[in-house]
Amino acid sequence: MRVVPGRPLLLALAAGAVAALVALVAGAPRSVVGPWAAIGLVAVLGLAAADFALSRRAWRRAAARCSRLLPSAFALGAERLVTVAIEVEGSDVWTGELFDHVDPSVIALGLPAPLELTPGKRVELSYSVTPTRRGEVEFAPVELKLRSRLRLSELLVRIGETQSRRVFPDFAQIARYAWLAGDRRLQEIGIKTYRQRGEGTDFKQLSEYRYGDSVRHIDWKATLRLGKPIVREFQDERDQCILLLIDCGRRMRADDRQGGVGAAHFDQVLNAVMLLSYVALKQGDSVGALTFGVPPGTERLFAPRKGSHALNALMGELYGVQPTPSHSDYLAAAQDLLRRQSKRALVVVITNFRDEDASELGQALKLLRSRHLVLLASLRERVVGELIAQPLASGDAALDVASAHLYEQARRDAFQRLAARDALMVDAEPERLGVELVNRYHAAKRAGKI
């Protein structure tokens, strides 16, 4: 327990000092004013010490208990309520303020909160928190600032325990996708759907012929048996493997968005990873992930799994990954993936491409394409498009526009040179990455490339 002077004590000391000063100005001898001032100071400080001793003894009798109700996990940028409950015993009523020591990366609103503790009564206080960083966040013990019995001082006490929670990427995009998919309105977020009979190569069921069905899919034996045209329906191939090769190097630290929690490029990449994983798992495919561009030995590997539970496990592995200042070695990452995955899969390489990366990345893609189908996805900074679109209002603006055009052209030409015959490539701004990846995935499934 710590103690700080209360406002009444400070006012009493200030009043004594002013009275002594007035007496001296009025001509009273210092030999008289000094002793009386010292006596008054000792009396006030003694009273404050006695007040502190009595208050500390009363607080110990109160046997305060504190509990904090937290969500099982947090989502990046999503506001949630935290509730703190306190109970005391004894016969004294305590007033003051409550402050919860939340993690520095969490924005807390509603603190400090006024507090009044009544014996035998459970007091609950709530405040809102908004995480601004993925990973682990810690809530230290609660701190109370309580007024002493005579209000001469304030007691600072810490009660409760330290708790930690995980902050995951925001699942809002997946929730919206699931809702729109159930309502058949995926076009609202840019997802293209082609739900036509006869696609894919896996047999699904027999059904009656309808206008527009392919004649080559007619099942003649069933047609003769039932006396009406019957066709075979097919579905997209299942039991395929999707491997996400995620760049966590220095290029992925870019962020051209101003304001907004969870708007950083790498946060958007994880949102896209979740969306693509959710769609692939719903299609019956297995999903795995491997990170690169991090110090040796710190790579994250998630072996391919199937089922809806795999998404939670994947996020449990990737939720705390942060981009590093390290260089991304594309060739080493490709070799590492080939050692770990021998069966043919759709490898989705997510990076932030620059034209100077063309040679190294081209070798890595060639190595991966020798065994797998590769989808290259690159982030495109929106600031380049904003520079290109700005009006030519001055000479500096003209130079900015020309430089942006040259940079964009060089990058686009280098990126297109990496294309293979399948041309599975995505170059999108971070917030559009998830939608574009899902569309390319659907296209590969329909074409039977996986």
C-alpha positions as CSV (number, residue, x, y, z in Angstrom):
1,M,0.0,0.0,0.0
2,R,1.2,3.5,-0.9
3,V,-0.1,6.8,0.3
4,V,-0.3,10.3,-1.3
5,P,-1.4,13.5,0.4
6,G,-5.1,14.3,0.0
7,R,-6.5,17.7,-0.9
8,P,-7.6,18.6,2.7
9,L,-4.0,17.9,4.0
10,L,-2.5,20.1,1.2
11,L,-5.0,22.9,1.9
12,A,-4.2,22.7,5.7
13,L,-0.5,23.0,5.0
14,A,-1.0,25.8,2.6
15,A,-3.2,27.7,5.0
16,G,-0.6,27.3,7.8
17,A,2.1,28.6,5.5
18,V,0.0,31.6,4.4
19,A,-0.9,32.4,8.1
20,A,2.8,32.3,9.1
21,L,3.7,34.5,6.1
22,V,0.9,37.1,7.0
23,A,2.1,37.2,10.6
24,L,5.7,37.8,9.5
25,V,4.6,40.6,7.1
26,A,2.4,42.1,9.9
27,G,5.6,42.5,12.0
28,A,5.3,39.5,14.4
29,P,8.7,38.4,15.6
30,R,10.1,35.2,14.0
31,S,10.9,33.8,17.4
32,V,7.2,33.6,18.0
33,V,5.9,32.7,14.5
34,G,8.5,29.9,14.0
35,P,7.7,27.7,17.0
36,W,3.9,28.1,16.4
37,A,4.4,27.2,12.7
38,A,6.4,24.1,13.7
39,I,3.9,23.0,16.3
40,G,1.1,23.4,13.7
41,L,3.1,21.4,11.1
42,V,3.8,18.6,13.5
43,A,0.2,18.5,14.6
44,V,-1.1,18.3,11.0
45,L,1.4,15.7,10.0
46,G,0.8,13.6,13.2
47,L,-3.0,13.7,12.5
48,A,-2.3,12.6,8.9
49,A,-0.1,9.8,10.1
50,A,-2.7,8.6,12.6
51,D,-5.3,8.8,9.8
52,F,-3.2,6.7,7.6
53,A,-2.6,4.1,10.3
54,L,-6.3,3.8,11.1
55,S,-7.2,3.6,7.4
56,R,-4.7,0.9,6.7
57,R,-6.0,-1.2,9.6
58,A,-9.5,-0.7,8.4
59,W,-8.6,-1.7,4.9
60,R,-7.0,-4.9,6.1
61,R,-10.2,-5.8,7.9
62,A,-12.1,-5.1,4.7
63,A,-10.5,-8.2,3.0
64,A,-11.2,-6.9,-0.4
65,R,-11.8,-9.3,-3.3
66,C,-11.5,-8.4,-6.9
67,S,-12.3,-10.3,-10.1
68,R,-12.1,-9.2,-13.7
69,L,-14.4,-10.5,-16.4
70,L,-12.6,-10.7,-19.8
71,P,-13.6,-12.2,-23.1
72,S,-11.9,-15.4,-24.0
73,A,-10.1,-13.6,-26.8
74,F,-10.1,-10.2,-28.5
75,A,-10.3,-9.2,-32.2
76,L,-8.0,-6.5,-33.6
77,G,-9.8,-3.2,-33.7
78,A,-13.0,-4.6,-32.2
79,E,-14.4,-2.8,-29.1
80,R,-15.3,-5.0,-26.1
81,L,-16.4,-4.5,-22.6
82,V,-14.4,-5.4,-19.5
83,T,-16.1,-5.7,-16.1
84,V,-14.3,-5.4,-12.8
85,A,-16.2,-6.7,-9.7
86,I,-15.1,-5.8,-6.1
87,E,-16.4,-6.9,-2.7
88,V,-15.4,-5.7,0.8
89,E,-16.2,-6.7,4.3
90,G,-16.1,-4.9,7.6
91,S,-18.2,-1.8,8.5
92,D,-16.5,1.1,6.6
93,V,-17.7,2.6,3.4
94,W,-14.9,3.4,1.0
95,T,-14.9,6.0,-1.8
96,G,-12.3,6.8,-4.5
97,E,-11.4,5.8,-8.0
98,L,-10.6,2.6,-9.9
99,F,-7.9,2.3,-12.6
100,D,-7.2,-0.9,-14.4
101,H,-3.7,-1.3,-15.7
102,V,-4.4,-2.5,-19.3
103,D,-1.7,-3.4,-21.9
104,P,-0.2,-0.2,-23.5
105,S,-1.4,-1.4,-26.9
106,V,-5.0,-1.4,-25.8
107,I,-7.2,1.8,-26.0
108,A,-9.3,1.9,-22.8
109,L,-12.3,4.3,-22.4
110,G,-14.0,4.9,-19.1
111,L,-11.0,4.9,-16.8
112,P,-10.4,6.0,-14.1
113,A,-13.9,5.2,-12.8
114,P,-15.5,6.6,-9.6
115,L,-15.9,4.0,-7.0
116,E,-17.9,3.5,-3.8
117,L,-17.5,0.3,-1.8
118,T,-20.2,-0.8,0.7
119,P,-19.6,-3.8,2.9
120,G,-21.4,-6.9,1.8
121,K,-22.3,-5.4,-1.6
122,R,-20.8,-6.5,-4.9
123,V,-19.8,-3.5,-7.0
124,E,-19.3,-3.9,-10.7
125,L,-17.7,-1.3,-13.0
126,S,-17.3,-1.7,-16.8
127,Y,-15.1,0.1,-19.3
128,S,-14.4,-0.5,-23.1
129,V,-11.2,-1.6,-24.6
130,T,-10.0,-1.7,-28.2
131,P,-6.9,-3.7,-29.1
132,T,-4.6,-2.0,-31.6
133,R,-2.0,-4.9,-31.9
134,R,-2.3,-8.6,-32.5
135,G,-0.6,-11.0,-30.1
136,E,-0.7,-11.3,-26.3
137,V,-2.1,-8.5,-24.1
138,E,-1.8,-8.3,-20.4
139,F,-4.0,-6.9,-17.7
140,A,-2.1,-6.1,-14.5
141,P,-3.8,-6.0,-11.1
142,V,-6.4,-3.3,-10.6
143,E,-5.3,-0.2,-8.7
144,L,-7.6,1.6,-6.3
145,K,-7.2,5.2,-5.0
146,L,-9.2,5.3,-1.8
147,R,-9.8,8.2,0.6
148,S,-8.7,7.8,4.1
149,R,-11.0,7.9,7.1
150,L,-10.4,11.7,7.7
151,R,-9.8,12.4,4.0
152,L,-6.3,13.7,4.8
153,S,-4.6,11.2,2.4
154,E,-5.3,8.8,-0.4
155,L,-4.4,5.1,-0.3
156,L,-3.1,3.5,-3.4
157,V,-3.7,-0.3,-3.3
158,R,-3.4,-3.0,-5.9
159,I,-5.8,-6.0,-5.8
160,G,-6.7,-8.8,-8.2
161,E,-4.4,-10.8,-10.4
162,T,-2.6,-10.5,-13.7
163,Q,-4.5,-11.9,-16.7
164,S,-3.5,-12.3,-20.3
165,R,-5.5,-12.8,-23.5
166,R,-4.9,-13.3,-27.2
167,V,-5.7,-10.7,-29.8
168,F,-6.7,-12.3,-33.1
169,P,-7.2,-10.7,-36.5
170,D,-10.7,-9.3,-37.0
171,F,-13.1,-12.1,-38.1
172,A,-15.6,-9.5,-39.5
173,Q,-14.7,-10.3,-43.1
174,I,-15.2,-14.0,-42.6
175,A,-18.5,-13.4,-40.8
176,R,-19.7,-11.2,-43.6
177,Y,-18.7,-13.8,-46.2
178,A,-20.5,-16.5,-44.4
179,W,-23.7,-14.4,-44.1
180,L,-23.6,-13.3,-47.8
181,A,-22.9,-16.9,-48.9
182,G,-25.9,-18.1,-47.0
183,D,-27.9,-15.3,-48.6
184,R,-26.4,-15.8,-52.0
185,R,-25.2,-12.2,-52.3
186,L,-21.5,-12.6,-52.5
187,Q,-21.3,-10.2,-55.4
188,E,-21.7,-7.4,-52.8
189,I,-18.0,-7.9,-51.7
190,G,-16.7,-8.8,-55.2
191,I,-16.7,-12.6,-54.9
192,K,-17.6,-14.2,-58.3
193,T,-19.8,-17.3,-58.1
194,Y,-20.4,-19.8,-60.9
195,R,-22.9,-22.4,-59.5
196,Q,-23.6,-24.2,-62.7
197,R,-24.4,-27.9,-63.1
198,G,-21.9,-30.1,-64.8
199,E,-18.7,-28.3,-63.5
200,G,-15.8,-30.0,-61.8
201,T,-14.8,-33.6,-62.2
202,D,-16.1,-35.2,-59.0
203,F,-19.4,-37.0,-59.4
204,K,-22.1,-35.5,-57.2
205,Q,-25.6,-36.9,-58.1
206,L,-28.0,-37.8,-60.9
207,S,-30.8,-35.3,-61.7
208,E,-33.4,-34.7,-64.4
209,Y,-32.2,-33.0,-67.5
210,R,-32.9,-29.2,-67.7
211,Y,-32.5,-26.8,-70.6
212,G,-28.9,-25.7,-70.9
213,D,-27.3,-28.9,-69.5
214,S,-24.5,-30.4,-71.5
215,V,-25.6,-33.4,-73.6
216,R,-22.4,-35.2,-73.0
217,H,-23.3,-35.5,-69.3
218,I,-26.5,-37.5,-70.0
219,D,-26.5,-40.9,-68.3
220,W,-28.0,-43.1,-70.9
221,K,-28.6,-46.1,-68.6
222,A,-30.5,-44.1,-66.1
223,T,-32.4,-42.3,-69.0
224,L,-33.5,-45.7,-70.4
225,R,-34.5,-47.0,-67.0
226,L,-36.6,-44.0,-66.0
227,G,-37.9,-43.1,-69.4
228,K,-36.7,-39.4,-69.2
229,P,-33.5,-37.6,-69.7
230,I,-31.1,-37.9,-66.7
231,V,-27.8,-36.1,-66.4
232,R,-24.8,-36.6,-64.2
233,E,-24.0,-33.6,-61.9
234,F,-20.5,-32.9,-60.9
235,Q,-18.9,-30.8,-58.2
236,D,-15.5,-29.1,-57.7
237,E,-12.7,-31.4,-56.7
238,R,-12.3,-32.0,-53.0
239,D,-9.5,-33.3,-50.8
240,Q,-7.0,-30.8,-52.4
241,C,-4.2,-29.1,-50.5
242,I,-3.8,-25.3,-50.2
243,L,-0.4,-24.1,-48.8
244,L,0.0,-20.5,-47.9
245,L,3.6,-19.2,-48.1
246,I,3.5,-15.9,-46.2
247,D,6.2,-13.3,-46.4
248,C,7.0,-11.7,-43.0
249,G,10.1,-9.7,-44.1
250,R,10.8,-6.0,-44.2
251,R,8.7,-5.3,-47.3
252,M,5.6,-6.4,-45.4
253,R,6.1,-3.7,-42.8
254,A,4.8,-1.1,-45.3
255,D,1.7,0.8,-44.3
256,D,0.3,3.7,-46.4
257,R,-3.0,4.0,-44.5
258,Q,-3.5,6.9,-42.2
259,G,-5.4,6.0,-39.0
260,G,-7.6,3.1,-38.4
261,V,-6.8,0.1,-36.2
262,G,-6.0,-3.0,-38.2
263,A,-5.3,-1.1,-41.4
264,A,-1.6,-2.1,-41.6
265,H,-0.7,-4.2,-44.7
266,F,0.3,-7.3,-42.7
267,D,-3.0,-7.2,-40.8
268,Q,-4.8,-7.1,-44.1
269,V,-2.7,-10.0,-45.3
270,L,-3.9,-12.1,-42.3
271,N,-7.5,-11.1,-43.0
272,A,-7.0,-12.4,-46.5
273,V,-5.4,-15.6,-45.3
274,M,-8.4,-16.2,-43.0
275,L,-10.9,-15.6,-45.7
276,L,-9.2,-17.9,-48.2
277,S,-8.7,-20.6,-45.6
278,Y,-12.4,-20.4,-44.6
279,V,-13.5,-20.8,-48.2
280,A,-11.1,-23.6,-49.0
281,L,-12.0,-25.5,-45.8
282,K,-15.7,-25.1,-46.7
283,Q,-14.9,-26.7,-50.1
284,G,-13.4,-29.7,-48.4
285,D,-9.8,-28.9,-49.1
286,S,-7.0,-28.9,-46.5
287,V,-5.1,-25.8,-45.6
288,G,-1.6,-25.3,-44.3
289,A,0.8,-22.3,-43.9
290,L,4.5,-21.5,-43.7
291,T,6.1,-18.2,-42.9
292,F,9.4,-16.9,-44.2
293,G,11.4,-13.7,-44.0
294,V,12.0,-14.1,-40.3
295,P,15.2,-14.9,-38.3
296,P,16.3,-18.5,-38.8
297,G,14.5,-20.9,-36.4
298,T,11.4,-18.7,-35.8
299,E,9.4,-19.8,-38.9
300,R,5.8,-20.7,-38.2
301,L,4.6,-24.0,-39.8
302,F,1.0,-25.2,-39.8
303,A,0.7,-28.6,-41.3
304,P,-2.3,-29.0,-43.8
305,R,-5.5,-29.9,-42.1
306,K,-9.2,-30.3,-43.0
307,G,-12.4,-29.3,-41.3
308,S,-13.9,-26.2,-39.8
309,H,-11.8,-26.5,-36.6
310,A,-8.6,-26.1,-38.7
311,L,-9.3,-22.4,-39.1
312,N,-9.2,-21.8,-35.4
313,A,-6.0,-23.8,-35.1
314,L,-4.4,-21.8,-38.0
315,M,-5.2,-18.5,-36.4
316,G,-3.9,-19.8,-33.1
317,E,-0.6,-20.3,-34.9
318,L,-0.5,-17.1,-36.8
319,Y,-2.3,-14.6,-34.6
320,G,0.9,-13.2,-33.1
321,V,3.1,-13.1,-36.2
322,Q,4.6,-9.7,-36.9
323,P,6.6,-8.6,-39.9
324,T,10.3,-8.3,-39.2
325,P,13.2,-6.1,-40.5
326,S,14.8,-9.2,-42.0
327,H,15.4,-9.8,-45.7
328,S,13.0,-12.3,-47.4
329,D,14.9,-15.1,-49.0
330,Y,12.5,-16.4,-51.6
331,L,14.7,-19.2,-52.8
332,A,15.3,-20.6,-49.4
333,A,11.6,-20.4,-48.6
334,A,10.8,-22.4,-51.8
335,Q,13.4,-25.1,-50.9
336,D,12.0,-25.3,-47.4
337,L,8.5,-25.8,-48.7
338,L,9.5,-28.5,-51.2
339,R,11.2,-30.4,-48.4
340,R,8.0,-30.2,-46.3
341,Q,5.4,-30.8,-49.0
342,S,6.0,-33.4,-51.6
343,K,2.3,-33.9,-52.7
344,R,1.1,-31.6,-55.4
345,A,-0.7,-28.6,-53.9
346,L,-1.9,-25.0,-54.7
347,V,0.9,-22.9,-53.2
348,V,-0.2,-19.3,-52.6
349,V,2.8,-17.0,-52.2
350,I,1.9,-13.7,-50.5
351,T,4.5,-11.0,-50.7
352,N,5.1,-7.3,-51.4
353,F,6.8,-7.4,-54.8
354,R,9.4,-4.9,-56.1
355,D,11.0,-5.0,-59.6
356,E,14.4,-5.6,-58.0
357,D,13.0,-8.9,-56.6
358,A,12.2,-10.3,-60.1
359,S,15.4,-12.4,-60.5
360,E,15.3,-14.1,-57.1
361,L,11.6,-14.5,-56.9
362,G,11.5,-15.8,-60.5
363,Q,14.0,-18.6,-59.5
364,A,11.9,-19.5,-56.5
365,L,8.7,-19.6,-58.5
366,K,10.3,-21.8,-61.1
367,L,11.4,-24.2,-58.4
368,L,7.9,-24.3,-56.9
369,R,6.2,-24.8,-60.2
370,S,8.2,-27.9,-60.9
371,R,6.0,-29.7,-58.4
372,H,3.1,-27.5,-57.4
373,L,0.5,-25.1,-58.9
374,V,1.6,-21.6,-57.7
375,L,-0.5,-18.5,-57.2
376,L,1.6,-15.4,-56.7
377,A,-0.2,-12.6,-54.8
378,S,1.5,-9.2,-54.3
379,L,0.4,-6.1,-52.4
380,R,0.1,-2.9,-54.2
381,E,0.4,0.4,-52.3
382,R,-2.5,2.7,-52.7
383,V,-0.3,5.7,-52.3
384,V,1.1,5.1,-55.8
385,G,-2.4,5.3,-57.3
386,E,-3.1,8.4,-55.3
387,L,0.1,10.1,-56.7
388,I,-0.9,9.2,-60.3
389,A,-4.4,10.5,-59.8
390,Q,-3.5,13.9,-58.3
391,P,-4.0,17.0,-60.4
392,L,-1.0,18.6,-62.1
393,A,-1.3,21.8,-60.2
394,S,2.4,22.6,-59.9
395,G,5.8,21.5,-61.1
396,D,6.4,19.3,-58.1
397,A,3.1,17.6,-58.7
398,A,4.0,16.9,-62.3
399,L,7.3,15.3,-61.1
400,D,5.4,13.2,-58.5
401,V,3.0,12.0,-61.2
402,A,5.7,11.2,-63.7
403,S,7.8,9.3,-61.1
404,A,4.8,7.3,-59.9
405,H,4.0,6.3,-63.5
406,L,7.6,5.2,-64.1
407,Y,7.6,3.2,-60.9
408,E,4.3,1.6,-61.6
409,Q,5.2,0.7,-65.2
410,A,8.6,-0.9,-64.1
411,R,6.9,-2.8,-61.4
412,R,4.0,-4.0,-63.6
413,D,6.4,-5.2,-66.4
414,A,8.6,-7.1,-63.9
415,F,5.5,-8.7,-62.3
416,Q,4.1,-9.8,-65.6
417,R,7.5,-11.4,-66.6
418,L,7.0,-13.8,-63.6
419,A,3.8,-15.2,-65.0
420,A,3.7,-18.8,-66.1
421,R,1.4,-20.4,-68.6
422,D,-1.3,-20.7,-65.9
423,A,-1.0,-17.0,-65.1
424,L,-2.3,-17.4,-61.6
425,M,-1.3,-14.0,-60.3
426,V,-2.9,-11.3,-58.1
427,D,-1.7,-7.8,-57.7
428,A,-4.2,-5.9,-55.4
429,E,-4.3,-3.3,-52.7
430,P,-4.3,-4.9,-49.2
431,E,-8.0,-4.5,-48.5
432,R,-8.9,-6.2,-51.8
433,L,-6.4,-9.1,-51.4
434,G,-8.8,-11.5,-49.7
435,V,-11.5,-11.1,-52.4
436,E,-9.0,-11.5,-55.3
437,L,-7.5,-14.6,-53.7
438,V,-10.9,-16.3,-53.3
439,N,-11.8,-15.5,-57.0
440,R,-8.5,-17.0,-58.2
441,Y,-9.0,-20.0,-56.0
442,H,-12.5,-20.6,-57.5
443,A,-11.1,-20.1,-61.0
444,A,-8.4,-22.7,-60.4
445,K,-11.0,-25.2,-59.0
446,R,-13.4,-24.7,-61.9
447,A,-10.6,-25.2,-64.4
448,G,-9.4,-28.4,-62.7
449,K,-5.9,-27.1,-62.3
450,I,-5.5,-28.1,-58.7
